Amino acid sequence: MIDSSFGSWLKVLANVINKYGEKQAGVLCYSLILLASLILSCMFYYVALGEIVIVDVLAIMFFAAVTSPALLVICIQALKELEASRVYLDTATQQEKLLNQSLKDNITRLNSEIDERKIALHAKHRAIEELRREIAERKKTQLELAQQSMLLRSIVDSSPDLFYYRDEEGVFAGCNKMFEKVMGKSSNELIGKSVFDIYPESYIPEVLKTDEQVAKTHQALTLDVEYPVNDENRWFEMRKLPFINEQGEYIGLLAFGRDITSRKEAEQELETAYKDKGKFIATLSHELRTPLNGIVGLTRMMLDTELSKQQKSWCNTIFSSAETLGNIFNDIIDLDKIDREQLDIAADSINVSDFINDVVNFAGLIAEQKGLEFNINRQGILDVYASLDPTRLRQVLWNLINNAVKFTHRGSVTLDCKRENRDGEVWLVMSITDTGSGIAQDQLARIFEMYYKAPSANGSNAIGSGIGLAVTKALVEAMQGSIEVSSIVGQGSRFEVEIPLTLTAAPKEQSYAGRSLYILLVEDVPLNAEIATNLLEQRGHEVIWAETGEDALSFVATEDDLDLVLLDMQLPDINGDEVAREIRADSHFDKLPIVALTANVRSAEEELEGISIQGALAKPINTIKLDKMLAELFGINARATKPKLIETKANCADKQAEFILLEMETICDFIDSMGVEAFKRSSDLFAKLSPKYCEELQQSIDNSDFDEYSSVAHKLKGASGSVGLKQVQEHAKKMEKEVSEVEPKIAQDWLDQLYGLLEAGQIELKTVVDSWNG
């Protein structure tokens, strides 16, 4: 009981100490002790003695006051120790509880881990079994792949085509035996090397260029490559393909090559045969036309003399026979062009009705000479302008009309012309009907075959070369048309030609008496420059001449009032396309018109693709096309030039047959535009320049500088074309284009031939000039 009460008081004291602190608790307890001693002593003396003795009470209080501090300190310290022990015990108890809980948790986790390890152990055993199976399968797959790789390698190595692979850095990573054989090195010597280590230096630029194209476009590329193998040049058809990964990234290059040497040799032999054939045809035409022109000329002179009726009939027969032979020559030349796919169609805007009238005049004349009636029937609106090649279409109709007249002995020849609209397209349908001997039905299917001549009624072959109708059909098809034939033996034949019409506006009247233009002429051949300058100045224009590309660029930069640049495509320093690019690079000259001057308009247009130019004129310059071009660019509508030399145009066709070395259309056009004196000055200038060209050609042969040979031949080609020396121009063109493909001896032979052509051509040229001067 006492212990319990004492314990309670100790707890109260401990709470007071905790609440008020040791000092305040001590003071409070000290005060309570003194108070308690006072009360108890008073109660004791009062009960025991019946009175309260103050001195004894104070003594007791003094004693309590002296002894209580020590007692209080001891009690307080004891309480502190007890409290600390209690706290320690509480903490220990709590930690023990936590430890027990932790142990329980650890035991639970350990049990869980044991279970998981058991599961993992089972999974490990299963994985090991699966791994063993996978290893076995991989070994089997590797064996199969090794066998397939060996088979593929055997196939690749046994292939007659070469093969190699290079990575994205251009390093060889694999090849086959054929590639090793071609390169003369083993795979160990090739793999890991770059193109710079393998190929000769002269091949590297082209290899890198094609590699870059394949890598950039991700497209396969096929090219023919000549490469030396065992001291023998071989040709290979190389196909380069990009090696692309799944992400579409370029990671290397595959290349396959097939030996095509035999095919190349066959192609070269075929090309040589074609060239030899062309040379033969040209030579044959030249050699045969010379005596033929003599026959035509002398027969014409004889017909102008007094002859008996029989003699005149004989002369007419000779004359018509010579003309027929001349037409056969023309067919042979056209046949050669068809065979080499060089039959060009030059469309122009012409009046269809006027064109038909020209044909009718010719047809009526030849029908009248044979005593036949010629009829013309028109249907539909023909008085329109359309894009046609009048020369080729006229050749087709004349050939068919000539045949109709030739095989018709009495009766008539009829030309029917009509315009038809079909599904939104316009067609010109022309049919030639005769009342001649006709063609058997079993012969109609072959009538357009080359060299085929349908037999006549008596069984003999028809007269003629058998190529006229073949050429006619080729011309019609080149104009996107068609030709059909129908015939009844003894009643006549009908040939029907259909040509698509592209309707155009009427060409503008062209001329130049109004505005004067300031023109830059870029031309490296002085003769060509003089002729072009005369043509332009005659039309009232001011011309400045630049002989090189650099001079042209300087003039463009310094001359502010230029209206037009006439730009030759081949110049001694930089080509015309580069000059055009330089001009167009400066936006200040965006509106300055540029017209190309070239011997090949189609080739020039390809070279200038992507560059803004306003047209191209063929050299030598045709005045009609020049006028048309200037009218289209500048819209000049008046004309104030000297009268046309009508006699020149009228006699041009006759003189063409007489002067076979000349291009009479060019000469007539020149004289018609500028007069005989101007043409004579130009031909005299050519006569002075030609020896210089020949000297430069000889010097280039002596120095083995065939680039210079080609350059001089180009100049000679342009100069000779300007004065109408057709044979010299064609010969110079061959010298320019083919000198890189022949031996030096051939180049010398060409130069020797050139001397003869120049001499003969200039003799004919002088004869022409003298005939017009007279």
Buried (B, 14 or more C-beta within 10 A) or exposed (E): EEEEEEEEEBEEBBEBBEEEEBEEBBEBBBEEBBEEBBEEBBEBBEEEEEEEBEEBBEEBBEEBBEEBEEEBEEBBEEBEEBBEEEEEEEEEEEEEEEEEEEEEEEEEEEEEEEEEEEEEEEEEEEEEEEEEEEEEEEEEEEEEEEEEEEEEEEEBBEBEBBBBBBEEEBBBBBBBBBBBEBBEBEBEBBBEBEBEEBBEEEBBEEBBEBBEEBBEEEEEBEEEBEBEBEEEEBBBBBBBBBBEEEEEEBEBBBBBBBBBBEEBEEEEEEEEEEBEEBEEBBEEBBEBBEEBBEBBBBBBEBBEEEBEEEEBEBBBEBBBEBBBBBBBBBBBBBBBBBBEEEBEEEBBBBBBBEBBEEBBEBBBEBBEEBEBBBBBEBEBEBEBBBEBBBEBBBBBBBBBBBBBBBBBEEEBBBBBBBBEEEEEEBBBBBBBBBBBBBBBEEBBEEBBEBEBBBEBEEEEEBEBBBBBBBBBBBBBEBBEBBBEBBBEEEEBBBBBBBBBBEEBEEBEEBBBEEBBBBBBBBBBBBBBBBBBBBBBBBBBBEBBBBBBBBBBBEBBEEEEEBBBBBBBBBBEEBBBBBBBBBBBEEEEBEEBBBBBBBBBBEEBBEBBEEBEBBBBBBBBBBBBBBBBBBBEBBEBBEBEBEEEBEEBBEBBEEBBBBBBBBBBBBBBBBBBBBBBEBBBBBBBBBBEBBEEBBEBBBEBBEEEEBEBBBBBBBBBBBBBBBBBBBBBBBBBBBBBEBBEEBEEEEBBEBBEBBEEBBEBBBEBBBEBBEEBEE
